[in-house]
């Protein structure tokens, strides 16, 4: 089943159900040879899942030498390695059958692939048995020509329930983040991109909990992410410093505000938990070339 009731509700509100049905035919369970080859070239993988102990949804980053993610069957991906012990999803990946969403994104070619399924721990890491496999278009994906691996052990993770001023600046400067969502039968990890400043922090008066917001730019009309949020507001965000390797992980709840015709949409995310890890990624990427699809900021 490609769509559940949450995605259908958003598709109907925006008026794109027929288009979504057409696009949804590209979603399958099998990993094609071209997809398998793409995975083996990647030095990073983003995961999205719910922590079984707390129910909080997080997005996490895994890195490794190309080949650390491999298709080892027509419906199976094997990953060598696992999140660090301090990572919020370390426990989830040790639990057999955890619903997990993954996204492999290659800034060098502006290609991305998503695979959703259920994870099972292995002696060397974990495997994901695929329920959904599909590619996305390069829209809003910034091009980074190259990377190098730098020896820098990750610092101790810093945990809090709210954002610091420096973390807010980090978010406002971001051109990319990853978004984890869940529904009754699974999980999903997706990408959001735009010109720096496309994610805003608030509330403007400084009262109340930390809140982020961003415009939902036009995409493939599937509305998997917004559909998940319509059914379950839990979400996790991951921001990456592409130079220093610092990773900022947020958990909380999100809601979508629709304009009168549904064409204008804003997502508002309320922060309930923060984990910041300096030097979490050893990858040092070259400066970005912003996507020509990125809308101008107001």
Backbone bond lengths (Angstrom), bond angles and torsions (degrees), N, CA, C in turn:
res aa  C-N    CA-C-N  psi(-1)  N-CA   C-N-CA  omega(-1)  CA-C   N-CA-C  phi
1 X - - - 1.466 - - 1.523 108.59 -
2 X 1.341 117.66 117.84 1.461 121.34 -178.72 1.522 111.38 -75.29
3 X 1.330 118.22 -40.56 1.455 122.01 -173.44 1.522 111.49 -122.18
4 X 1.329 115.37 143.93 1.454 120.12 171.43 1.525 108.12 -109.73
5 X 1.324 116.47 -176.16 1.469 120.45 -171.78 1.529 112.28 -63.37
6 X 1.342 118.07 -31.36 1.454 119.75 179.29 1.515 111.95 -64.63
7 X 1.346 116.93 -47.07 1.460 120.26 178.31 1.520 111.16 -64.39
8 X 1.320 116.69 -39.79 1.468 120.12 178.77 1.527 110.94 -61.98
9 X 1.319 116.82 -39.77 1.463 119.66 -179.53 1.524 110.82 -63.37
10 X 1.337 117.71 -41.21 1.461 120.25 179.50 1.525 110.44 -70.72
11 X 1.334 117.56 -42.71 1.465 120.56 177.58 1.525 111.39 -57.13
12 X 1.325 116.06 -43.19 1.467 119.82 -179.61 1.530 110.95 -67.81
13 X 1.324 116.52 -38.30 1.462 119.18 -179.73 1.521 111.45 -64.81
14 X 1.339 116.15 -36.79 1.464 120.46 -179.53 1.527 111.36 -86.53
15 X 1.346 117.38 -17.39 1.457 121.59 178.50 1.505 114.80 82.87
16 X 1.352 117.01 37.76 1.468 119.90 -176.07 1.529 112.19 -127.51
17 X 1.317 117.87 24.68 1.460 119.02 -176.47 1.529 111.68 -59.44
18 X 1.317 118.91 -43.82 1.467 120.54 -178.96 1.525 111.05 -63.16
19 X 1.337 116.40 -42.64 1.465 120.03 178.41 1.526 110.18 -64.53
20 X 1.326 116.75 -40.43 1.468 120.23 178.87 1.531 110.87 -62.70
21 X 1.321 117.11 -38.49 1.463 119.75 178.03 1.529 110.51 -63.02
22 X 1.333 115.98 -39.68 1.465 119.96 179.46 1.530 110.61 -65.90
23 X 1.334 116.76 -47.91 1.463 120.81 -179.07 1.517 110.68 -65.33
24 X 1.328 116.20 -36.49 1.454 120.83 -176.81 1.518 114.37 -64.24
25 X 1.327 117.38 -16.25 1.473 119.60 178.84 1.530 111.41 -67.45
26 X 1.330 116.87 -17.24 1.466 120.25 179.33 1.529 112.44 -81.93
27 X 1.330 117.20 -8.94 1.461 120.93 179.88 1.523 108.92 -84.83
28 X 1.326 116.66 126.13 1.458 120.74 179.04 1.504 110.99 -136.49
29 X 1.317 116.16 -175.32 1.462 121.49 176.81 1.528 111.57 -102.97
30 X 1.329 115.98 -18.52 1.452 119.79 -175.23 1.519 113.26 -87.92
31 X 1.338 115.82 150.20 1.458 122.60 177.65 1.522 107.54 -102.27
32 X 1.310 117.42 108.97 1.462 121.59 -177.22 1.526 110.59 -73.74
33 X 1.328 117.12 159.44 1.477 119.36 -179.36 1.521 113.47 -55.23
34 X 1.342 118.42 -39.03 1.459 120.10 -179.31 1.524 110.10 -66.30
35 X 1.337 117.70 -34.69 1.458 121.35 177.61 1.524 110.78 -71.02
36 X 1.329 116.26 -39.71 1.461 120.04 177.71 1.525 110.94 -62.27
37 X 1.330 117.01 -41.63 1.464 120.90 179.05 1.525 110.54 -65.18
38 X 1.322 116.72 -39.61 1.469 121.15 178.48 1.529 110.50 -61.33
39 X 1.319 117.48 -45.88 1.463 121.04 -178.51 1.522 111.87 -59.33
40 X 1.323 116.91 -42.01 1.467 120.47 -175.78 1.520 113.08 -68.98
41 X 1.327 117.78 -12.24 1.466 121.56 179.77 1.523 112.75 -92.41
42 X 1.338 117.27 -5.65 1.459 119.52 -169.63 1.526 113.43 -94.27
43 X 1.362 116.29 138.80 1.462 120.16 177.20 1.530 113.63 -95.42
44 X 1.351 117.07 2.63 1.461 119.51 -178.08 1.520 110.58 -149.42
45 X 1.324 114.65 151.42 1.459 122.68 178.26 1.521 107.62 -144.54
46 X 1.335 116.57 135.24 1.460 121.57 177.47 1.525 108.63 -105.80
47 X 1.334 115.25 135.29 1.455 122.44 -179.29 1.520 109.75 -116.36
48 X 1.332 116.45 146.68 1.452 121.50 173.15 1.514 109.52 -131.83
49 X 1.335 117.18 133.77 1.460 120.99 -179.23 1.519 109.15 -166.26
50 X 1.318 115.79 170.83 1.459 122.07 174.24 1.520 109.20 -99.51
51 X 1.317 117.02 136.99 1.450 122.29 174.58 1.532 107.71 -69.34
52 X 1.340 118.64 117.60 1.464 119.31 -176.75 1.519 113.08 -64.21
53 X 1.322 118.11 -22.12 1.464 120.86 -177.98 1.530 112.18 -78.23
54 X 1.341 116.83 -35.49 1.464 120.35 -174.61 1.525 113.64 -116.53
55 X 1.338 117.41 -19.46 1.455 121.51 -175.00 1.516 113.54 83.91
56 X 1.340 117.98 -7.52 1.464 120.50 -179.81 1.520 110.34 -70.11
57 X 1.323 116.56 141.92 1.464 122.83 -179.97 1.529 109.07 -97.70
58 X 1.333 115.30 133.77 1.464 121.36 -178.77 1.523 109.72 -134.57
59 X 1.320 115.31 158.33 1.467 122.92 167.95 1.516 107.63 -115.96
60 X 1.333 116.80 135.80 1.459 122.05 -176.79 1.521 110.45 -129.65
61 X 1.334 115.49 154.20 1.455 122.44 179.78 1.517 110.31 -109.59
62 X 1.343 116.57 132.18 1.454 122.82 170.63 1.523 108.18 -116.74
63 X 1.335 117.23 141.08 1.455 121.77 176.03 1.518 109.62 -131.10
64 X 1.332 115.63 160.31 1.458 120.74 178.37 1.517 110.04 -179.51
65 X 1.297 115.51 172.91 1.455 119.34 174.73 1.527 109.05 -63.91
66 X 1.347 118.29 141.06 1.468 119.01 178.15 1.533 110.91 -48.70
67 X 1.319 115.07 133.13 1.452 121.40 -173.13 1.521 111.94 108.27
68 X 1.356 116.88 -11.87 1.461 118.38 178.44 1.530 111.23 -69.87
69 X 1.336 117.21 -18.37 1.466 123.19 170.99 1.523 107.43 -114.54
70 X 1.335 116.61 122.23 1.468 120.01 -176.61 1.527 110.22 -141.37
71 X 1.315 115.47 145.15 1.464 120.04 169.82 1.528 107.63 -79.02
72 X 1.330 117.06 119.80 1.465 121.35 -178.71 1.519 111.58 -114.69
73 X 1.315 115.37 19.79 1.452 122.12 176.87 1.509 108.05 179.40
74 X 1.318 118.47 169.84 1.467 120.10 -178.25 1.518 113.49 -66.07
75 X 1.340 116.75 -18.88 1.465 120.44 -179.68 1.523 111.59 -132.55
76 X 1.330 117.59 22.66 1.465 119.68 -172.80 1.523 111.32 -136.92
77 X 1.334 115.20 136.69 1.459 122.56 172.30 1.520 108.07 -117.40
78 X 1.332 116.55 132.63 1.458 122.08 176.52 1.523 109.39 -108.16
79 X 1.317 115.85 136.24 1.456 122.40 -179.37 1.519 108.73 -120.70
80 X 1.318 116.24 126.44 1.460 121.60 174.80 1.518 108.37 -90.23
81 X 1.313 116.14 120.41 1.454 120.60 -176.01 1.518 110.37 106.73
82 X 1.314 115.87 172.24 1.463 122.56 -177.60 1.517 108.41 -154.84
83 X 1.323 117.49 165.55 1.469 118.71 176.70 1.523 111.26 -58.74
84 X 1.336 115.80 150.21 1.459 120.58 175.41 1.522 110.18 -58.96
85 X 1.329 116.13 155.53 1.459 120.81 -176.66 1.522 111.94 -56.86
86 X 1.344 116.46 -33.12 1.464 120.16 -179.14 1.524 112.99 -79.46
87 X 1.331 117.19 -7.66 1.464 119.75 -178.39 1.523 110.18 -71.53
88 X 1.336 118.21 141.32 1.463 120.65 -178.36 1.530 114.45 -61.34
89 X 1.346 118.02 -21.18 1.461 120.14 -178.81 1.525 113.04 -101.46
90 X 1.330 118.00 9.40 1.466 119.91 -179.84 1.528 110.66 -58.69
91 X 1.326 117.81 -44.10 1.457 120.98 179.78 1.514 113.21 -67.91
92 X 1.331 116.27 -37.31 1.467 120.19 -179.12 1.517 111.50 -62.08
93 X 1.328 117.18 -37.45 1.463 120.72 -177.96 1.527 112.25 -79.33
94 X 1.325 117.31 -9.05 1.463 120.79 173.45 1.521 111.95 -94.67
95 X 1.332 116.51 -1.80 1.459 122.07 -177.65 1.519 109.78 -101.08
96 X 1.307 117.52 124.57 1.463 121.75 -177.00 1.523 110.39 -67.66
97 X 1.325 116.59 128.09 1.458 121.61 174.92 1.508 115.39 89.25
98 X 1.337 118.49 11.28 1.457 120.72 179.10 1.531 110.47 -64.03
99 X 1.346 118.77 125.61 1.471 120.01 173.45 1.524 109.54 -64.28
100 X 1.318 116.57 130.96 1.461 120.83 -176.49 1.519 110.30 -141.50
101 X 1.328 115.42 141.40 1.458 121.34 171.38 1.511 108.71 -108.46
102 X 1.326 117.26 143.21 1.460 120.40 178.21 1.523 109.45 -131.95
103 X 1.320 115.23 150.14 1.459 120.65 172.47 1.520 108.13 -139.08
104 X 1.330 115.78 126.66 1.460 123.11 172.85 1.524 106.47 -103.82
105 X 1.312 115.95 120.79 1.466 121.30 -175.37 1.516 108.41 -124.81
106 X 1.335 116.39 129.85 1.462 121.84 -179.55 1.528 109.04 -113.93
107 X 1.338 118.34 100.98 1.468 119.79 179.65 1.520 113.02 -62.81
108 X 1.339 118.33 -23.49 1.464 120.68 -177.70 1.520 111.42 -67.05
109 X 1.312 117.24 -36.35 1.467 121.94 -177.04 1.528 112.40 -111.71
110 X 1.344 117.49 -3.86 1.464 123.40 -177.14 1.530 110.20 56.90
111 X 1.332 115.54 42.28 1.464 121.65 175.12 1.525 109.02 -115.78
112 X 1.319 115.57 152.83 1.462 120.51 177.46 1.519 110.24 -149.28
113 X 1.302 114.76 150.31 1.459 121.54 -178.13 1.519 108.47 -137.97
114 X 1.323 116.28 136.69 1.465 120.99 179.78 1.527 109.56 -117.23
115 X 1.315 114.93 138.89 1.463 121.58 178.09 1.527 107.34 -139.19
116 X 1.309 116.20 120.56 1.458 122.84 -179.59 1.527 109.70 -115.17
117 X 1.304 116.95 141.74 1.459 119.92 179.99 1.512 111.45 -178.25
118 X 1.335 115.33 -146.02 1.471 120.70 -178.90 1.520 108.97 -125.69
119 X 1.324 114.59 136.06 1.461 121.34 -174.95 1.527 111.15 -94.94
120 X 1.312 113.97 149.52 1.466 121.39 176.12 1.519 107.80 -140.00
121 X 1.349 118.35 129.34 1.467 119.88 -179.43 1.521 111.86 -68.45
122 X 1.331 115.86 148.93 1.461 122.96 175.70 1.529 107.55 -132.28
123 X 1.331 118.01 167.20 1.474 119.19 179.36 1.525 113.86 -58.71
124 X 1.330 117.56 -27.28 1.470 120.32 -176.95 1.526 113.12 -103.57
125 X 1.324 117.91 -4.62 1.457 120.57 -177.04 1.515 110.60 163.12
126 X 1.338 116.45 -109.84 1.456 120.34 177.60 1.523 109.29 -162.07
127 X 1.316 115.32 164.04 1.460 121.72 172.89 1.522 108.41 -121.34
128 X 1.325 115.89 156.24 1.460 122.18 173.88 1.515 107.76 -122.68
129 X 1.329 115.98 120.99 1.460 122.11 174.35 1.523 107.41 -86.83
130 X 1.325 116.68 118.66 1.461 121.56 -167.85 1.526 113.31 -77.56
131 X 1.338 114.97 135.58 1.459 123.13 167.80 1.525 111.12 -105.25
132 X 1.335 115.88 -34.40 1.465 122.07 -179.41 1.521 109.12 -138.35
133 X 1.331 115.74 133.48 1.467 121.39 176.21 1.525 107.15 -135.64
134 X 1.329 116.92 127.75 1.465 118.60 178.87 1.521 109.93 -163.22
135 X 1.309 115.47 159.41 1.462 122.87 177.31 1.519 109.25 -104.35
136 X 1.329 116.07 159.55 1.454 122.61 175.05 1.520 109.76 -119.19
137 X 1.317 116.49 158.52 1.457 120.87 176.48 1.529 109.44 -72.76
138 X 1.337 118.84 166.58 1.475 121.38 -176.14 1.524 114.79 -81.37
139 X 1.323 118.13 8.50 1.461 120.70 -177.57 1.526 111.84 -54.45
140 X 1.322 116.66 136.10 1.460 124.65 173.96 1.534 112.84 64.13
141 X 1.319 117.67 18.25 1.458 121.47 179.49 1.527 108.22 -104.03
142 X 1.333 117.02 118.77 1.458 121.49 -177.54 1.533 109.14 -76.91
143 X 1.334 115.41 139.55 1.464 119.84 -179.85 1.519 110.00 -89.43
144 X 1.318 115.29 129.24 1.463 122.62 173.56 1.516 106.51 -125.44
145 X 1.330 116.51 118.44 1.463 121.01 -166.61 1.521 113.82 -67.57
146 X 1.333 117.80 -33.50 1.455 118.75 -172.20 1.519 110.65 -157.36
147 X 1.332 114.93 169.38 1.460 120.67 175.16 1.522 108.35 -146.02
148 X 1.322 114.76 162.56 1.454 121.12 170.82 1.523 107.95 -135.13
149 X 1.327 116.74 151.25 1.454 121.72 176.95 1.515 109.19 -90.68
150 X 1.308 115.54 129.24 1.464 122.40 -176.59 1.526 108.46 -115.81
151 X 1.319 117.33 136.74 1.454 120.50 177.17 1.526 109.12 -78.35
152 X 1.315 115.68 105.79 1.467 120.69 177.49 1.524 107.64 -152.90
153 X 1.309 117.94 101.60 1.459 120.31 179.87 1.521 110.43 -62.41
154 X 1.322 117.49 139.76 1.467 119.41 -179.38 1.519 111.55 -63.27
155 X 1.321 115.44 142.62 1.458 120.89 176.04 1.524 109.50 -78.32
156 X 1.306 116.08 174.11 1.459 120.74 179.52 1.524 110.04 -65.58
157 X 1.328 116.22 138.34 1.459 120.88 179.71 1.528 110.16 -68.89
158 X 1.345 115.07 138.16 1.464 121.05 178.43 1.525 108.14 -106.55
159 X 1.307 116.85 123.14 1.467 121.92 -176.18 1.522 110.83 -112.02
160 X 1.335 114.85 143.02 1.459 120.25 177.26 1.523 108.60 -159.21
161 X 1.319 116.10 175.10 1.466 120.91 176.72 1.521 111.86 -105.37
162 X 1.328 117.08 -1.24 1.456 120.26 179.34 1.512 110.92 -147.71
163 X 1.319 116.08 170.73 1.458 122.78 -176.38 1.515 111.77 -91.52
164 X 1.334 115.42 144.25 1.456 120.72 171.65 1.530 108.66 -85.93
165 X 1.308 116.11 167.63 1.470 120.35 177.18 1.520 110.67 -60.70
166 X 1.332 116.92 -39.77 1.468 120.26 179.75 1.521 110.83 -65.98
167 X 1.322 118.15 -38.74 1.466 120.91 178.38 1.524 111.08 -66.59
168 X 1.318 117.27 -36.04 1.468 119.65 176.29 1.528 110.35 -63.78
169 X 1.323 116.72 -40.58 1.471 119.65 177.44 1.521 110.84 -63.60
170 X 1.318 117.18 -40.14 1.461 122.52 177.62 1.524 110.20 -58.73
171 X 1.326 116.92 -44.35 1.460 121.55 -179.77 1.526 110.85 -65.86
172 X 1.321 116.89 -43.99 1.467 119.76 -178.42 1.521 112.06 -66.08
173 X 1.328 117.71 -25.11 1.466 121.43 179.45 1.522 112.46 -86.30
174 X 1.331 118.45 -7.33 1.464 121.92 -174.08 1.523 111.95 -72.67
175 X 1.337 115.91 144.73 1.462 121.50 172.53 1.527 111.45 -109.30
176 X 1.329 116.61 -1.64 1.457 122.09 -175.92 1.527 109.05 -152.96
177 X 1.327 116.66 142.72 1.455 119.92 163.74 1.522 108.62 -149.83
178 X 1.319 115.46 167.00 1.456 121.98 -179.73 1.522 108.67 -116.40
179 X 1.331 115.37 145.16 1.460 121.83 -170.81 1.524 110.16 -129.13
180 X 1.334 116.77 119.94 1.463 122.75 177.90 1.521 109.76 -102.64
181 X 1.330 115.66 134.06 1.461 121.52 177.16 1.530 108.55 -138.37
182 X 1.329 115.76 166.77 1.466 120.97 -177.87 1.517 110.04 -137.79
183 X 1.333 114.67 162.87 1.464 121.29 170.78 1.522 107.41 -145.63
184 X 1.315 117.12 -176.86 1.467 120.31 -171.27 1.516 113.45 -60.61
185 X 1.333 117.67 -25.79 1.462 119.92 -173.97 1.526 113.65 -118.40
186 X 1.333 118.27 7.32 1.457 116.80 -178.18 1.516 113.44 177.86
187 X 1.332 114.96 -167.29 1.465 123.12 -179.34 1.516 109.12 -139.77
188 X 1.328 116.07 165.38 1.459 121.00 -176.80 1.523 108.84 -148.87
189 X 1.319 116.37 146.83 1.462 122.21 173.16 1.519 107.82 -127.68
190 X 1.321 116.89 129.50 1.462 120.72 -177.13 1.524 109.75 -133.54
191 X 1.320 115.04 174.49 1.462 123.25 -175.96 1.525 109.07 -117.07
192 X 1.311 116.14 143.38 1.455 121.83 171.45 1.525 107.55 -130.56
193 X 1.331 116.37 135.86 1.452 120.23 -179.26 1.512 111.42 -141.93
194 X 1.323 115.72 160.23 1.452 122.25 178.46 1.515 109.39 177.89
195 X 1.302 116.67 179.51 1.454 120.10 176.05 1.530 109.59 -68.58
196 X 1.344 118.29 148.58 1.468 119.67 178.69 1.528 111.26 -50.33
197 X 1.322 114.74 133.15 1.453 120.67 -174.71 1.511 112.75 104.00
198 X 1.352 117.68 -7.00 1.469 119.02 -177.72 1.528 111.60 -70.61
199 X 1.338 117.66 -19.75 1.460 121.56 171.88 1.521 107.57 -102.53
200 X 1.316 115.19 126.82 1.458 120.20 -178.81 1.520 109.85 -108.44
201 X 1.319 115.91 152.07 1.453 121.45 177.30 1.517 109.14 -114.20
202 X 1.326 116.15 148.97 1.454 120.78 -177.75 1.511 108.78 -165.40
203 X 1.327 118.00 -162.72 1.465 126.05 1.87 1.527 112.40 -68.91
204 X 1.349 116.64 157.76 1.462 119.80 -173.70 1.520 114.06 -58.26
205 X 1.356 118.06 -33.28 1.459 119.69 -176.54 1.523 112.87 -87.09
206 X 1.325 117.08 -0.42 1.453 120.37 178.16 1.508 114.44 78.31
207 X 1.322 118.37 2.21 1.461 121.69 179.63 1.517 110.20 -93.61
208 X 1.307 116.41 150.33 1.460 120.31 176.62 1.512 111.95 83.38
209 X 1.322 116.78 -174.80 1.469 120.55 -176.91 1.523 111.90 -71.70
210 X 1.335 114.97 161.55 1.462 119.70 175.50 1.517 109.87 -62.13
211 X 1.323 116.41 137.27 1.462 121.15 179.38 1.522 109.36 -137.52
212 X 1.328 115.72 138.38 1.454 122.66 171.38 1.518 108.11 -112.29
213 X 1.316 116.66 155.05 1.466 119.88 175.22 1.521 109.06 -147.45
214 X 1.329 114.56 151.28 1.458 120.80 176.47 1.522 109.04 -154.28
215 X 1.320 115.41 150.21 1.466 120.60 174.05 1.513 108.79 -72.65
216 X 1.326 116.57 138.58 1.462 120.51 173.84 1.526 107.33 -87.49
217 X 1.334 116.36 104.19 1.454 120.95 -177.37 1.531 110.67 -73.71
218 X 1.342 117.28 152.69 1.474 120.02 178.87 1.518 111.12 -58.26
219 X 1.341 115.81 137.14 1.459 121.00 -178.09 1.510 112.19 -134.46
220 X 1.344 115.49 -133.34 1.465 120.14 -173.95 1.524 113.79 -88.79
221 X 1.332 117.34 1.30 1.476 123.92 177.55 1.525 113.75 71.28
222 X 1.331 118.31 7.79 1.460 119.96 177.00 1.531 111.38 -76.65
223 X 1.322 116.04 -36.39 1.463 122.67 -179.98 1.533 112.02 56.06
224 X 1.328 115.26 46.44 1.455 119.24 175.47 1.533 110.52 -68.54
225 X 1.329 116.55 -45.03 1.464 119.64 -177.99 1.518 111.59 -68.64
226 X 1.335 117.70 -52.10 1.463 119.34 -179.83 1.512 111.00 -65.59
227 X 1.331 117.14 -30.67 1.461 120.40 175.24 1.514 111.71 -64.93
228 X 1.331 116.05 -41.95 1.466 119.08 176.01 1.518 110.89 -60.78
229 X 1.344 116.27 -44.53 1.462 119.84 -178.66 1.527 111.64 -65.58
230 X 1.338 117.07 -30.46 1.461 119.59 176.63 1.523 111.12 -66.89
231 X 1.343 116.05 -29.60 1.465 120.70 -179.42 1.516 113.10 -92.73
232 X 1.342 117.28 -29.72 1.464 122.12 -176.30 1.528 107.19 -152.71
233 X 1.321 119.35 113.75 1.470 120.73 -172.55 1.521 114.66 -76.10
234 X 1.320 119.49 -5.94 1.462 119.89 -179.33 1.533 110.70 -65.16
235 X 1.324 116.01 141.27 1.461 120.06 -178.30 1.519 109.64 -156.46
236 X 1.346 114.44 160.13 1.456 121.43 175.10 1.510 109.88 -135.11
237 X 1.322 117.10 140.84 1.462 122.97 179.57 1.521 109.56 -119.31
238 X 1.340 115.73 146.05 1.458 121.65 176.48 1.519 108.62 -131.21
239 X 1.335 115.75 122.91 1.460 122.81 174.71 1.521 107.91 -111.89
240 X 1.333 116.11 137.21 1.460 122.32 -176.43 1.515 109.93 -123.00
241 X 1.341 115.93 132.02 1.453 120.27 168.85 1.525 106.30 -85.17
242 X 1.317 116.65 110.08 1.465 121.67 -171.89 1.531 112.34 -71.55
243 X 1.323 117.45 -9.66 1.463 121.41 179.44 1.526 111.88 -103.22
244 X 1.322 116.45 -52.42 1.465 120.24 -175.41 1.518 113.23 -86.13
245 X 1.345 117.53 -16.69 1.455 121.11 -178.49 1.514 114.60 82.95
246 X 1.336 118.48 3.73 1.461 120.90 177.53 1.531 109.75 -66.28
247 X 1.320 115.63 142.34 1.456 121.79 179.75 1.525 109.00 -124.65
248 X 1.324 115.71 132.32 1.457 122.69 177.15 1.524 108.07 -117.32
249 X 1.327 116.49 116.65 1.466 122.70 -179.47 1.524 109.17 -110.85
250 X 1.333 115.87 132.73 1.454 121.98 -179.62 1.523 109.36 -125.24
251 X 1.311 117.08 143.88 1.452 121.45 171.15 1.516 108.65 -126.79
252 X 1.328 116.31 153.22 1.452 120.80 -179.39 1.515 111.09 169.96
253 X 1.312 115.87 -148.80 1.460 121.62 179.20 1.518 109.13 -129.72
254 X 1.339 115.58 152.97 1.464 120.48 -177.39 1.523 110.06 -135.05
255 X 1.304 115.01 150.64 1.459 121.15 175.96 1.522 108.18 -139.40
256 X 1.323 116.39 153.44 1.458 121.86 -179.21 1.516 110.20 -109.37
257 X 1.317 116.11 130.77 1.458 121.73 174.70 1.521 108.18 -104.58
258 X 1.323 116.62 126.07 1.462 122.84 -176.57 1.516 110.80 -103.92
259 X 1.349 116.14 139.83 1.444 120.95 169.97 1.520 110.28 -71.46
260 X 1.310 116.29 175.98 1.460 120.79 -174.25 1.523 112.55 -57.67
261 X 1.345 118.26 -38.63 1.456 120.56 -177.39 1.525 112.57 -98.92
262 X 1.327 117.72 1.29 1.460 121.20 -179.11 1.511 114.06 82.36
263 X 1.333 117.24 -12.41 1.463 120.21 -176.57 1.530 111.90 -73.47
264 X 1.329 116.82 -27.68 1.456 121.91 177.75 1.521 108.87 -103.70
265 X 1.325 115.21 124.01 1.465 119.36 -176.39 1.523 109.37 -137.01
266 X 1.316 115.72 138.30 1.457 122.14 175.83 1.522 108.95 -127.26
267 X 1.317 116.17 131.81 1.463 121.08 176.84 1.520 108.05 -101.44
268 X 1.331 116.02 132.51 1.466 121.64 178.02 1.529 108.55 -118.03
269 X 1.323 115.03 127.02 1.462 122.47 -174.34 1.523 109.44 -117.49
270 X 1.332 116.79 123.68 1.462 122.26 177.97 1.519 109.29 -99.05
271 X 1.317 116.70 124.60 1.465 122.93 -175.20 1.523 110.20 -82.64
272 X 1.342 116.06 131.21 1.463 120.62 172.94 1.525 112.13 -120.10
273 X 1.341 118.10 -16.23 1.455 121.08 -179.98 1.512 111.16 -153.57
274 X 1.337 116.22 145.44 1.464 122.50 -176.80 1.527 108.97 -135.59
275 X 1.337 116.44 133.99 1.460 121.86 170.46 1.529 107.03 -130.46
276 X 1.335 116.91 119.58 1.464 121.85 177.65 1.526 108.25 -115.13
277 X 1.342 116.37 129.87 1.457 121.10 -179.81 1.523 109.86 -128.47
278 X 1.324 118.09 102.32 1.476 119.79 175.99 1.530 110.35 -63.86
279 X 1.329 116.17 138.79 1.454 120.97 176.60 1.510 114.86 67.11
280 X 1.332 117.81 22.80 1.464 120.29 -178.03 1.520 112.25 -65.07
281 X 1.329 117.36 -32.11 1.461 121.68 179.50 1.522 110.01 -107.71
282 X 1.332 117.89 135.59 1.461 120.15 176.33 1.522 113.54 -83.57
283 X 1.318 117.07 0.90 1.459 121.16 -173.53 1.528 111.03 -88.12
284 X 1.317 115.58 129.53 1.461 123.04 176.54 1.526 107.08 -115.15
285 X 1.345 116.12 107.37 1.460 121.61 -174.36 1.522 110.65 -94.40
286 X 1.328 114.92 153.68 1.462 120.67 176.24 1.532 109.97 -71.35
287 X 1.346 118.52 163.67 1.469 121.61 -178.47 1.528 111.64 -59.48
288 X 1.328 117.20 152.87 1.464 120.34 -175.18 1.518 113.95 -82.02
289 X 1.319 113.40 151.26 1.462 121.97 164.94 1.516 105.23 -109.81
290 X 1.329 116.94 110.93 1.453 120.15 -171.07 1.526 112.22 -66.78
291 X 1.311 115.09 144.03 1.455 120.69 -178.95 1.527 111.17 -61.41
292 X 1.339 117.66 136.58 1.477 119.37 176.59 1.520 112.46 -67.06
293 X 1.346 116.95 -13.55 1.457 119.96 179.05 1.528 112.40 -82.59
294 X 1.335 117.99 -12.99 1.456 119.75 -177.59 1.535 111.02 -61.04
295 X 1.325 118.72 124.64 1.461 120.12 177.69 1.536 110.84 -67.08
296 X 1.326 115.96 151.53 1.450 120.27 172.99 1.528 109.03 -67.73
297 X 1.311 115.45 142.54 1.459 120.14 -179.40 1.532 109.81 -83.74
298 X 1.318 116.92 144.82 1.472 118.68 178.96 1.516 111.54 -69.08
